[in-house]
Each structure stands twice: as structure tokens, then as C-alpha cells.
Amino acid sequence: MKIVVCGLGYVGVTVAACMLRKGATVVGVDVNSQKVEIANAGRSPVKEAGIHEIFARARAESRLTAATTLGSALADADVVVACVGTPSCGDGSLELSYVSSVAEEIGMAVRHRSSQCRPLLCLFRSTMLPGTMDAVVVPKLSEAAGEPPGHRYEPVYNPEFMRESTAIADYFNPPKIVVGERFPGAAQELYGIYDGIDAPVFKVPFAVAEMVKYVDNYFHALKVSFANEIARLALAAAVNPQDVTRIFLSDTKLNVSSYYLRPGNAFGGSCLPKDVRALGAFGRKHGVNVPLLHSVIASNTAHKSFVARLVLARAPKGSRILQLGLTFKPDTDDLRESPLVELAATLLEEGYDLSLFEPDLKPEQLIGANLAFVRANLARLPGLLVTDFGRAAAKADLIVLGKAMPGIKLPTGKQVLNLYRL
Ligand SMILES: NC(=O)c1ccc[n+]([C@@H]2O[C@H](COP(=O)([O-])OP(=O)(O)OC[C@H]3O[C@@H](n4cnc5c(N)ncnc54)[C@H](O)[C@@H]3O)[C@@H](O)[C@H]2O)c1
């Protein structure tokens, strides 16, 4: 197998070393002649455990060469891997000129491949925003190759999840392999590059693969910032942050788990909003700067507006909406700070003919804080509640599913908007 790696930075050098370790012949291409010289001397242009040895051995076996241009390297290659940089522009947006240039260079080189060769697998591993493959890479490749993908070449987006310092180990033991393809089955031929690696493989549209990489990195950054802000608050309360963290991390049911991590409606109920506000107020009182934690309520408010706009966009004003669910989560009659109560109030304000179906609620049993919340936020509740789901659904122009209701069978042919699974 012959593999050409464009970009001999941290990612490209790791890919090259791992492919060499699997026995492939590798051509490394980088516009930086110093990196090329270093690779041609059998050394790694970046510091990464284990790579020097792999490069030295491959060089001695004549399986590694490097050059500053593609030349004729792609004429008989099986795979080209683009690992060029995508740095930040001054305004934080993504600098795509390297990706664009390398796509053009690969496209031009594809012209010199014999039409008898199997399609050149063009793997793009640089981190790129959703839409970049479709809007930049594929058009550049096609224009330069003088033909669309499919016959002589096949573009694939294959984000890299390695961490510097443990890059080789990460490459052979990744948490997942994500393959973005033009259409289902387009990337069928990965030419065995992932053979022997035990990890789940996700074949998805380009934009999903592009987004996944950002979501991972954003979440990692968010986790670091969250842990540090909590530590600053803990220190202000004379609490040892390590003690708190140890207990927090021990909870793999609710904390370090997929729980609370699925997109749906805003959070609400009697605890989360109140407790988030209280710890924020504690931070302000003690002069602790915790911008991430302070942004949580604002984010939740923004999500409630987003959800309301989703409903408004689906139903013309005055139409009949049946909202399923009012309490803040299934199997409770707690209405306090429920986003579904707020949604119902907004829909009434907007002039919809609203009915509410909520089997978890017995209005005659509402007492205490629950009753006070309804009186203050949805005084018309008793007149809106319906008990005959089938009849109400038949009359509705739009059914809004606010929370999971496993026992309810939705009628076919009705417009349904699911808010708990966006
Ligand atoms: N470094 C990481 O840990 C890591 C992990 C995952 C993903 N990524 C992503 O992978 C991409 C590469 O990251 P990196 O850290 O290896 O970058 P890097 O800056 O270390 O290396 C990029 C290399 O590409 C070369 N280059 C630029 N244009 C070229 C061209 N037309 N032809 C050949 N070579 C060219 C540059 O000279 C440079 O050596 C980025 O998009 C990055 O976000 C990086």
C-alpha cells in the first residue's frame, strides 16, 4: 500500500508513522523544506514518542521519502491523507487557504493517474467546520481534477482524535472512527487503513463528521473550564476542590455519563434553575469571576425562546395546538419552573387556540408552591386541560410533544413537533 501524506505537522507525522508501522510505503509532502529534510534524514519533524524510531527504520528500508511538492507521487498511490493546518484568522474564523490549496494540488495530480487505477482515496483529516467539504474541498478537487469524484478519486472526511504526546497510542486505540462520505456507501473502500483497529466506525454525511470533531473539542474545553470555575468557587468557600472533584467524578450515573447530555427542551423544575442561580449569586458575593457558570441561565433562556420559535414557525397564528406535557419531566406533577408551562403561556399570548394534555397532573390536587407557580404563570390552566387525548388530537392542527409519553399513540397524518428530542 502506498500512502501520500500532505502536511508533516503533528497529525501528518503521526499518520505517516502509523502507516509505516503497518508496513505501508509513505511519501510525506510538506511545503516547509526543513521538515522535508528532517524526514528524509529518517527523523521526525515533531516531538512525539516513538516516531523517530519508526521513521529511522522506514528510511533504512526505503519505505519513507519526503518532498516539498506532490510531483508524481499520486500516480500510483492508493491513499492521500491531507493533514494541513487550519489555524485561526484574526477574528477567530477558520483559515482555509491551506486546505483549499492542498485540495487543488491533489485534484491536479489526479489528472495524471491512469484511469485503470482504483479510485484514489482522498482522506481529509484537518479540522474543518461543517459544510467545508461540500463548499470548499469537493469543488476544488473536482475543478482541478477536471471531473467529479467517484471514478478516479473519492473524497472522505476522517477527523483525527489523537492527542499530542500520546498520538501513536491514540491512533491505534481511538475512541471511535468517524468517516464522512458523499453519500451512504461512497467510502466503502477504505483500503484496509483501519484494519486491526478495534473501535466503533460511524459512516455519516460529511457535515456530521465535521461537526463531531468540534463538539468533542468544545466539550473538552468546556469540561476544563467548568472544573476550574467550580474549583474557584470551592476555594472561596474554603472547600478543597480536589475533595469535591473526587466525589463528583465518582458518580458515573448522573455526572460523568450521557445523562443530561441529549438535546431537547430547556431544563427546569424546582432544583436546577434555583441552585444554578444560588451558586452564581455566591460567586458574585465573594467576587469570584465565573463567566461560564453565569452563562448557564442565559443559555437556558435562549433555548426556551428557540423552542417557542420552533412551534411558532410550524403553526400559523390562531391555529389549534395540542401540547402534550406540562410538568417539568415525566412521571412527576411538579410544575415549578417547567419550560412547558412557559411555552404554554407564550402560545396563549401569541393567540393560539391551545389545549393541554397532561396525564401526570390532577389540577384539583395542586397545592402549595406548585399551585402558586401555576396561578402566577398560567392562570388559565384548568380551562385548557383536556382528558380525551384522541378527540383533542383529531381537532389539532399541530401536536407539540413536550416530554416522553410512552403510553400515548400519536395519530398518523398529523403534524407533530417533538421538543424533547431535537
Ligand atoms: N495537533 C493535534 O493534536 C491535532 C489533533 C487533531 C486534529 N488536528 C487538526 O489537524 C490539522 C493539522 O494539525 P497539525 O497540528 O498537524 O498542524 P501543523 O501546523 O503542525 O502542520 C500542518 C503542516 O501542513 C503543512 N502544509 C501547509 N500547506 C501545505 C500544502 N499545501 N502541502 C503540504 N503541506 C502543507 C505546513 O507546512 C505544516 O507543516 C489541523 O486542522 C488541526 O486542527 C490537530
PDBQT file of the ligand as one rigid body, heavy atoms in Angstrom, charges set to zero:
ROOT
HETATM    1  N1  LIG A 501      -2.262  18.703  16.664  1.00  0.00    +0.000 N 
HETATM    2  C1  LIG A 501      -3.233  17.934  17.104  1.00  0.00    +0.000 C 
HETATM    3  O1  LIG A 501      -3.174  17.335  18.186  1.00  0.00    +0.000 OA
HETATM    4  C2  LIG A 501      -4.463  17.732  16.263  1.00  0.00    +0.000 A 
HETATM    5  C3  LIG A 501      -5.371  16.721  16.618  1.00  0.00    +0.000 A 
HETATM    6  C4  LIG A 501      -6.489  16.516  15.815  1.00  0.00    +0.000 A 
HETATM    7  C5  LIG A 501      -6.712  17.324  14.714  1.00  0.00    +0.000 A 
HETATM    8  N2  LIG A 501      -5.831  18.323  14.397  1.00  0.00    +0.000 N 
HETATM    9  C6  LIG A 501      -6.079  19.108  13.188  1.00  0.00    +0.000 C 
HETATM   10  O2  LIG A 501      -5.269  18.570  12.149  1.00  0.00    +0.000 OA
HETATM   11  C7  LIG A 501      -4.790  19.623  11.295  1.00  0.00    +0.000 C 
HETATM   12  C8  LIG A 501      -3.276  19.629  11.290  1.00  0.00    +0.000 C 
HETATM   13  O3  LIG A 501      -2.835  19.902  12.605  1.00  0.00    +0.000 OA
HETATM   14  P1  LIG A 501      -1.287  19.900  12.968  1.00  0.00    +0.000 P 
HETATM   15  O4  LIG A 501      -1.211  20.181  14.424  1.00  0.00    +0.000 OA
HETATM   16  O5  LIG A 501      -0.660  18.683  12.426  1.00  0.00    +0.000 OA
HETATM   17  O6  LIG A 501      -0.826  21.185  12.125  1.00  0.00    +0.000 OA
HETATM   18  P2  LIG A 501       0.683  21.713  11.883  1.00  0.00    +0.000 P 
HETATM   19  O7  LIG A 501       0.565  23.177  11.729  1.00  0.00    +0.000 OA
HETATM   20  O8  LIG A 501       1.585  21.137  12.906  1.00  0.00    +0.000 OA
HETATM   21  O9  LIG A 501       1.055  21.072  10.485  1.00  0.00    +0.000 OA
HETATM   22  C9  LIG A 501       0.497  21.427   9.270  1.00  0.00    +0.000 C 
HETATM   23  C10 LIG A 501       1.541  21.240   8.203  1.00  0.00    +0.000 C 
HETATM   24  O10 LIG A 501       0.941  21.410   6.920  1.00  0.00    +0.000 OA
HETATM   25  C11 LIG A 501       1.932  21.976   6.077  1.00  0.00    +0.000 C 
HETATM   26  N3  LIG A 501       1.287  22.491   4.850  1.00  0.00    +0.000 N 
HETATM   27  C12 LIG A 501       0.569  23.616   4.657  1.00  0.00    +0.000 A 
HETATM   28  N4  LIG A 501       0.140  23.689   3.388  1.00  0.00    +0.000 NA
HETATM   29  C13 LIG A 501       0.574  22.579   2.758  1.00  0.00    +0.000 A 
HETATM   30  C14 LIG A 501       0.445  22.076   1.438  1.00  0.00    +0.000 A 
HETATM   31  N5  LIG A 501      -0.258  22.727   0.506  1.00  0.00    +0.000 N 
HETATM   32  N6  LIG A 501       1.022  20.902   1.124  1.00  0.00    +0.000 NA
HETATM   33  C15 LIG A 501       1.726  20.212   2.072  1.00  0.00    +0.000 A 
HETATM   34  N7  LIG A 501       1.896  20.656   3.332  1.00  0.00    +0.000 NA
HETATM   35  C16 LIG A 501       1.318  21.813   3.679  1.00  0.00    +0.000 A 
HETATM   36  C17 LIG A 501       2.610  23.020   6.956  1.00  0.00    +0.000 C 
HETATM   37  O11 LIG A 501       3.852  23.418   6.460  1.00  0.00    +0.000 OA
HETATM   38  C18 LIG A 501       2.694  22.254   8.273  1.00  0.00    +0.000 C 
HETATM   39  O12 LIG A 501       3.922  21.560   8.389  1.00  0.00    +0.000 OA
HETATM   40  C19 LIG A 501      -5.410  20.903  11.826  1.00  0.00    +0.000 C 
HETATM   41  O13 LIG A 501      -6.610  21.144  11.133  1.00  0.00    +0.000 OA
HETATM   42  C20 LIG A 501      -5.695  20.578  13.271  1.00  0.00    +0.000 C 
HETATM   43  O14 LIG A 501      -6.740  21.361  13.785  1.00  0.00    +0.000 OA
HETATM   44  C21 LIG A 501      -4.703  18.525  15.147  1.00  0.00    +0.000 A 
ENDROOT
TORSDOF 0
